[in-house]
């Protein structure tokens, strides 16, 4: 994973800033554990709208496919609220239910850092949201992939995640 992480980081830096959904986070202070400030108020209306469209489309597909626990956790975490979740507020709800938190990162982190987060009940999630051009597919996980796709699984996997 580390080589891919480095390659993605390099290729993203070669894109023009207006095409790079991570551009605003590049100057964010990265802590030793690779976390950054989400700066939730900086998301644009278009980015919040993108989350809403992705949520509506993906949630519609899950209704008859996902287990009740996953869907219930999405509801408890209030992921259907309009716009990109504020990870601090999401973490407060998640911690009350599972003891876990969601921490913002710029991009994929090295394996040892990733597993240290899991061991300490922190799930690292990309802070950026995919561009319109990457709405259907992107090469690395963004906030939608991480929060919508992984965080609701924490209800049944908390012990597993923290011990791997």
ABEGO torsion letter per residue (X at the ends): XAAAAAAAAAAAAABBAAABAAAAAAABBBBAAGBBBAGAAABBAAAAAAAAAAAAAAAAAAAAABBAAAAAAAAAAGAABBEBBBAAAAAAAAAAAAGBBBBBBABBBBAAAAAAAAAAGBBBBBABBBBAAAAABBABBBAAAAAAAAAAAAAAAAAAAAAX
